[in-house]
Amino acid sequence: MHRFAIWSLVISLCAGACARSENETVERRGEQSDHAAGTTADSTPTVSKPRIVFLGDSLTAGLGLERSQAVPALVQKRLDAAGYDYEVVNQGVSGDTSAGGVSRLDYALNGDVRVLVIELGGNDGLRGLPVEATKQNLAQIIAGAKAKGVTVLLTGMEAPPNNGPAYTAAFRQLFRDLAREHNVAFMPFYLDGVAGIPALNQSDGIHPTAEGAVIVERTLWKSLQPLLDAKVRAETGTTPRNQ
């Protein structure tokens, strides 16, 4: 819980700067995500592969980083090295809320999507939006993905403390409740091991540096890899080489 307290302190101190930064970049990142077939905005694969889509906000988009340094791109590199035949699609839009994710879901699920990684809710907490509304939006995203046979990995986030301890606790719990109620894979805290560590965050104190993104990817992989291995076993009867 100590890391959560640190993260809450950092996000409360940086909330204003973060909101400005995300609003300034939402249009640019939105344009990139519209063209995101693969890990770079201009990549257009000639042969469609099964897809892993990251539906998220600036933490997914890789605010302040090169596109190749963002977490989805790092996942793609790991997949390629380990022999998994998937294409990673970065559908991160800076400043996006859970409601924005609902509006983008149909587009994000275009193509042969096998896994949806949901990294949303941080901006809801930052703005103090009602917890129940955030939960309903995320539930709608999960249900929409599952209705299309897409496996879901939900990632958790923390809210700033300025809305009071009851809000902070309820916000944290909503992700756990969603994972249990919808029986989906769960990564409890997307920024685990990175939040509150200055050397791993950019000057805003919230968005990871390239080194921080590596740690996020490494932690996320522990939740993602079992899902992929289960799919490969079900489809081929074999397990790919693990790295």
BABA-315752 format. One record per residue (C-alpha): residue in one letter; x, z, y. Coordinates in nm, 2 decimals. Layout:
N
   resn     east       up    north
      a        X        Z        Y
...
***
This chain:
243
   resn     east       up    north
      m     0.00     0.00     0.00
      h     0.30     0.05     0.23
      r     0.35    -0.33     0.26
      f    -0.02    -0.37     0.36
      a     0.02    -0.11     0.63
      i     0.32    -0.30     0.77
      w     0.14    -0.63     0.76
      s    -0.16    -0.48     0.94
      l     0.07    -0.35     1.21
      v     0.25    -0.67     1.25
      i    -0.06    -0.88     1.27
      s    -0.23    -0.66     1.53
      l     0.08    -0.68     1.75
      c     0.10    -1.06     1.72
      a    -0.27    -1.15     1.71
      g    -0.28    -1.30     2.05
      a     0.03    -1.51     2.00
      c    -0.09    -1.63     1.66
      a    -0.43    -1.73     1.78
      r    -0.28    -1.94     2.06
      s    -0.03    -2.10     1.83
      e    -0.29    -2.19     1.57
      n    -0.53    -2.33     1.82
      e    -0.26    -2.55     1.97
      t    -0.17    -2.69     1.63
      v    -0.51    -2.73     1.46
      e    -0.56    -3.09     1.57
      r    -0.21    -3.20     1.46
      r    -0.23    -3.02     1.13
      g    -0.58    -3.15     1.07
      e    -0.46    -3.51     1.11
      q    -0.18    -3.44     0.86
      s    -0.42    -3.30     0.61
      d    -0.64    -3.60     0.63
      h    -0.35    -3.81     0.51
      a    -0.21    -3.55     0.27
      a    -0.19    -3.72    -0.07
      g     0.10    -3.54    -0.21
      t     0.33    -3.30    -0.02
      t     0.40    -3.51     0.28
      a     0.15    -3.66     0.53
      d     0.26    -4.01     0.48
      s     0.30    -4.02     0.11
      t     0.07    -4.26    -0.08
      p     0.12    -4.25    -0.45
      t     0.07    -4.57    -0.63
      v    -0.05    -4.40    -0.95
      s    -0.30    -4.12    -0.92
      k    -0.21    -3.80    -1.10
      p    -0.41    -3.49    -1.17
      r    -0.41    -3.28    -0.85
      i    -0.35    -2.93    -0.75
      v    -0.51    -2.88    -0.40
      f    -0.42    -2.60    -0.16
      l    -0.71    -2.54     0.07
      g    -0.59    -2.31     0.34
      d    -0.49    -2.23     0.70
      s    -0.15    -2.23     0.88
      l     0.01    -2.04     0.60
      t    -0.06    -2.34     0.37
      a     0.00    -2.60     0.63
      g     0.35    -2.46     0.69
      l     0.32    -2.38     1.06
      g     0.67    -2.39     1.22
      l     0.83    -2.54     0.91
      e     0.91    -2.89     0.79
      r     0.64    -3.02     0.57
      s     0.88    -3.02     0.28
      q     0.94    -2.64     0.34
      a     0.57    -2.54     0.31
      v     0.46    -2.36     0.00
      p     0.27    -2.66    -0.15
      a     0.57    -2.88    -0.13
      l     0.78    -2.61    -0.30
      v     0.53    -2.59    -0.58
      q     0.55    -2.97    -0.62
      k     0.93    -2.94    -0.65
      r     0.89    -2.68    -0.92
      l     0.63    -2.88    -1.11
      d     0.85    -3.19    -1.11
      a     1.16    -3.00    -1.23
      a     0.96    -2.83    -1.50
      g     0.79    -3.14    -1.63
      y     0.43    -3.08    -1.52
      d     0.26    -3.40    -1.43
      y     0.06    -3.29    -1.13
      e     0.04    -3.41    -0.77
      v     0.01    -3.13    -0.51
      v    -0.21    -3.19    -0.21
      n    -0.16    -2.98     0.11
      q    -0.50    -2.93     0.27
      g    -0.39    -2.66     0.51
      v    -0.53    -2.67     0.87
      s    -0.39    -2.42     1.12
      g    -0.65    -2.19     1.27
      d    -0.91    -2.26     1.00
      t    -1.15    -2.00     0.88
      s    -1.34    -1.96     0.56
      a    -1.63    -2.15     0.72
      g    -1.40    -2.43     0.80
      g    -1.29    -2.44     0.44
      v    -1.65    -2.48     0.33
      s    -1.69    -2.78     0.56
      r    -1.37    -2.94     0.42
      l    -1.44    -2.87     0.05
      d    -1.59    -3.20    -0.05
      y    -1.30    -3.39     0.10
      a    -1.05    -3.16    -0.05
      l    -1.19    -3.21    -0.40
      n    -1.16    -3.59    -0.38
      g    -0.98    -3.74    -0.67
      d    -0.88    -3.59    -1.00
      v    -0.85    -3.23    -0.89
      r    -0.77    -2.98    -1.17
      v    -0.68    -2.67    -0.97
      l    -0.79    -2.54    -0.63
      v    -0.57    -2.28    -0.46
      i    -0.78    -2.10    -0.20
      e    -0.57    -1.95     0.08
      l    -0.84    -1.87     0.35
      g    -0.98    -1.57     0.52
      g    -0.68    -1.46     0.73
      n    -0.82    -1.60     1.05
      d    -1.16    -1.44     0.97
      g    -1.00    -1.10     0.96
      l    -0.79    -1.18     1.27
      r    -1.11    -1.25     1.46
      g    -1.31    -0.96     1.31
      l    -1.57    -1.19     1.16
      p    -1.83    -1.02     0.94
      v    -1.68    -0.94     0.59
      e    -2.00    -1.04     0.41
      a    -2.00    -1.38     0.58
      t    -1.64    -1.44     0.48
      k    -1.72    -1.34     0.13
      q    -2.02    -1.58     0.12
      n    -1.81    -1.87     0.24
      l    -1.54    -1.81    -0.01
      a    -1.80    -1.77    -0.28
      q    -1.94    -2.10    -0.19
      i    -1.60    -2.26    -0.21
      i    -1.53    -2.11    -0.55
      a    -1.87    -2.21    -0.68
      g    -1.84    -2.57    -0.55
      a    -1.50    -2.61    -0.72
      k    -1.62    -2.46    -1.05
      a    -1.93    -2.69    -1.05
      k    -1.69    -2.98    -1.06
      g    -1.49    -2.83    -1.34
      v    -1.20    -2.73    -1.11
      t    -1.00    -2.42    -1.20
      v    -0.96    -2.18    -0.91
      l    -0.68    -1.96    -0.79
      l    -0.79    -1.72    -0.51
      t    -0.53    -1.56    -0.29
      g    -0.59    -1.23    -0.10
      m    -0.52    -1.15     0.26
      e    -0.51    -0.85     0.49
      a    -0.71    -0.78     0.81
      p    -0.56    -0.62     1.12
      p    -0.63    -0.25     1.18
      n    -0.79    -0.29     1.52
      n    -1.13    -0.33     1.37
      g    -1.11     0.01     1.21
      p    -1.02     0.13     0.86
      a    -1.36     0.06     0.71
      y    -1.34    -0.31     0.81
      t    -0.98    -0.33     0.68
      a    -1.07    -0.18     0.35
      a    -1.38    -0.39     0.31
      f    -1.19    -0.70     0.39
      r    -0.92    -0.63     0.13
      q    -1.19    -0.55    -0.13
      l    -1.39    -0.87    -0.08
      f    -1.11    -1.08    -0.24
      r    -1.09    -0.85    -0.54
      d    -1.47    -0.85    -0.58
      l    -1.48    -1.23    -0.56
      a    -1.21    -1.27    -0.82
      r    -1.40    -1.04    -1.06
      e    -1.75    -1.17    -0.99
      h    -1.65    -1.53    -1.03
      n    -1.39    -1.47    -1.30
      v    -1.11    -1.67    -1.13
      a    -0.74    -1.62    -1.12
      f    -0.62    -1.39    -0.84
      m    -0.31    -1.34    -0.63
      p    -0.38    -1.01    -0.45
      f    -0.17    -1.07    -0.13
      y    -0.05    -1.41    -0.04
      l     0.24    -1.27     0.18
      d     0.35    -1.00    -0.07
      g     0.72    -0.94    -0.03
      v     0.73    -1.12     0.30
      a     0.49    -0.96     0.55
      g     0.66    -0.71     0.78
      i     1.01    -0.82     0.70
      p     1.16    -0.98     1.03
      a     1.42    -1.18     0.85
      l     1.16    -1.36     0.64
      n     0.92    -1.44     0.93
      q     0.92    -1.66     1.24
      s     0.92    -1.51     1.59
      d     0.55    -1.46     1.58
      g     0.60    -1.20     1.30
      i     0.33    -1.36     1.09
      h     0.43    -1.71     0.96
      p     0.71    -1.71     0.70
      t     1.04    -1.88     0.76
      a     1.17    -2.13     0.51
      e     1.32    -1.84     0.32
      g     1.00    -1.65     0.33
      a     0.80    -1.95     0.20
      v     1.03    -1.96    -0.10
      i     0.94    -1.60    -0.18
      v     0.57    -1.68    -0.14
      e     0.59    -1.98    -0.37
      r     0.78    -1.78    -0.63
      t     0.51    -1.51    -0.63
      l     0.23    -1.76    -0.63
      w     0.38    -1.94    -0.93
      k     0.34    -1.63    -1.14
      s    -0.04    -1.68    -1.10
      l    -0.04    -2.06    -1.11
      q     0.18    -2.13    -1.41
      p    -0.05    -1.97    -1.67
      l    -0.34    -2.18    -1.55
      l    -0.14    -2.50    -1.58
      d    -0.01    -2.41    -1.92
      a    -0.36    -2.34    -2.05
      k    -0.47    -2.68    -1.92
      v    -0.18    -2.86    -2.08
      r    -0.23    -2.68    -2.41
      a    -0.60    -2.77    -2.40
      e    -0.54    -3.13    -2.32
      t    -0.23    -3.21    -2.53
      g    -0.17    -2.92    -2.77
      t     0.17    -2.87    -2.62
      t     0.33    -2.65    -2.35
      p     0.56    -2.81    -2.09
      r     0.92    -2.70    -2.04
      n     0.91    -2.39    -1.83
      q     1.17    -2.33    -1.56
***
